[in-house]
């Protein structure tokens, strides 16, 4: 069939075809990766010692243990841990070690709770419409007038929603999907997700809980979901009190 509209006809230059051939030679099973080569990934939590955290923290994912690419999907080895107490009662060294973890792609949270049920949530009125027969209604979410993430690349939106469906079905957090918190992703998190390259350094959250205040269920949902998306999440609790544990169905956060 010959196309009637010439606008539908495409052809590549010699340089274009040479570049595609080079892609096949350089970036297939060689350990080298081009920018944003992969659009699918799944996160796993690394079990580490406390001392290993500072070593792995600013390292590209491809150099971490258990990193893998297979069938077009990347396995992301992440850190999800809680640091209880102050090592050797050295307060100066304690705060210094936290400051050293604040890389360019790290979000620092120092207010407990970070998210509460009373916070503005434009998607909350629609939340019950987005879940049918244990499936996330992704098309309905994207068409919702309160949907705020259509500026992100389509592949990033799909990555978030695919992980959201798996997260809800896992029921890791008690009460998941009861209040619509799962649909809220802050602007700074959106920006980090948009530029996140699964083979390079991953975005991070450092949550410092120095006050005697209770963590919210919304915080537990948010931090766990961000870890599912590939974020390193490190929670510092100098008092040693509970943080997210009360909201977990099963222990999923390493404690040091």
N, C-alpha and C positions, 0 to 999 in steps of 0.2 A: 504494500500500500504506500503510495507516494503522498506525503503530507501536503494538504492544501494550503496551510499557512506556513510560510517560510520561517516565521519566528520560532517554530517548533524544531527546526533543524539545528543541530549542534555538531561541531567538528573540532578536534583537538590539534594543536600545533605540535611540531616535532619535539619542542622543549617540554610541552605538557606530557606527552607520552613517555619521554625519557625520565621525567620526574616520577611518574607512576611506576616505571620499571625500577627506579632507584629505591622507591618506597618498599617495594617487594623484597629487594635485596638487603636493605639496611635494617628494616624494622619488623621483620618476621623472624621470631625465634633467635634473635641475636643479643638480647639484653639491652638494646638501644630502642628508644621510643620517640616518636615525633610528638609535637605539641598536641594535646587533647586527642591522642590516638584512640582512646577507649571512652565509651559513653555508658558502659555498664560496670557495676562493681558491687561487691558485698564485703562488709566489714566483719572482722573477727577481733576479739579482745586478746591481747598478748598477756600471758601470765609472766610477770617479771619480778626481780628484786627491786627494792627501793632505789639502790644505787644505779641500776640500769636505766631508770627513767630519764635522768639528766643526759645520759649517753644517747639514748634513742630519740629524745624529744625533738631535736632540730635536724633529724636525719631524713633523707628522702625515703619514701615508703619502699622503693625498689631495693633498698639496702637492708631492710628489716627482715628478721626471721619470718618465714611462712608467706612472704610475698609471692604471688603467682599470677600468671596470665594464662587463661585457657578458655577456648571457645568464645573469644571476644569479650570475656569478663575478667576483671581484676579482683584478686583477693587482697583486701586492705588490712594489714596488721596494725591495730590501733591500741592506744592506751586509754583505759577507763579505770581510774584508781582514786582512792581516798587516802590521804595522809593524816593520820590521827596523832595529836600531840606534837610536842616540840622536841626534836632530837637533842639529847644531852642538855636539855633546858637552855639551849643557846639561842636566845631570841634574836640577837643581831644576825647570826648566821642563818637563822630560819627565814627572816624577811629578805635577806640578801639572796638566798637560794630561790625564792619565789620570783624576785625581780629578774633573775637570770633566765627564767623561763618565758618572759614576755617578748616573744619574737614579733616580727611584723604582722604575722597572720594569727596572732593570739588575741582573743577577747578576754578582758579581765572583768570579773564580776566580784564586787565586794559588798553587796547589799543582800541581806537575807530577810524575807524571801525575795528572789529576783523577779518572779512572776507570781501574781496572786489571782484568784478567781474573779476579783472585782475589776481587773484590768480590762481596757477596751478590747473587744474581740469581734470585729465586723463579720466574721464567718460563723460565729456561734449560732445565730438564728437558723442557719441553713444546715447545720451539722447532721441532723437526723436524715436529711434528704440524700446524703452522700454515701450511705451504707445500705446495701441491699444484698441479702443472701450471702453474707460473709465476703462480699466483694465491694471494693471502693469504686464509686461511680466517677471515674476520672473525667469523662467528658462533661458531666454535670458540674463538677468542680471548676473546670476551666471556663465554663460558660456563665458561672455565677457572677452577678454584678459586683460582689464584694471580693472577688478573686484578685489578689494584688501581685501575682508573680508572673504575669504574661510578658514582662520585659526580659525575663531570663530566656536563655536558649531553650528550644523545645526539648532537647535531649536532657537538659538539667531539670526542667519541670517533670518530665517523665521519670527521671531518676528519683526525685523526691517523692512522687506519688506512688511509684512501685514499692519503694522502701516503706512508705507510710502504710500501705496495705499489709505488707508482711509484719510490720511492727504491731499493728492493731490485732492481727490474727494471732500473734505470739502471746498476747496477754501477759507480757512480762510485768507491766505495771498494774497494780490493782486499780480498777476503775477506769482503765483506758477507754477512751471514746465516750465517756459519760458527760464531758463538759466542753468538748470541742477544742481543747488546748492543742491537740495535735496539728491543727491547721495554721498555727501562728508561727511564722518565721521572721525574726527581726530583720531590719534593713541591713545591718552590718553582717549578719549571717548570710543573707542573700548574696551580698557582694563576694564573700569568701567562697560560697558554693559556686558562683558563676565562673570564677577563675580557677577553681580547684582542678588540678591535673592529677589523675589517679596514680600516675607513676612518679610523681614528685612529692614535695613536702605537703602535708595535709594541714588544714586549718585546725585551730585549737581553742579550748576554753580553760581558763584557770579561774576556779571559783574559790574565793577565800571567805570562810565563815568564821570570823573572829568574835562574833557576838553570840550571846545566849538566846538565840531566836530559832524558832522551828522552821525547817524547810517545808515548802509547800508541795502538794502533789503535782502542781503544774511545773515546778522546778524539776522534779523527778522525771516527769514525762519529757520535758524539753531536753534535759541533759542526756537521757538515755537515747532519745531519737537522734540527737546530733551525733552521738557516738555511732549509731546505726548508719548514718550518712557518711561516716569516715573521719569525724573529728576526734582528736585526742581530747579527753576530758579529765582534768585533774582537780580534785576537790581537797582543799586544805582546811582541816578542822583542828585548830590548836587546842581546843578544850577536850577533844576526844569524844564528844557527844555524838549521838546518832545524827545522820543527815538524811540520805535517801532510803536507808535500809527498810524503814517501816512501810514503804510503798512497793517494794519488790515482792513478787511472788516467790522468786528464788534468788539467791545471791548472784549478782552478775558484775559487781564492782570490786576490784582488788582492793584490799585494805592493808596499809603499811603502818 
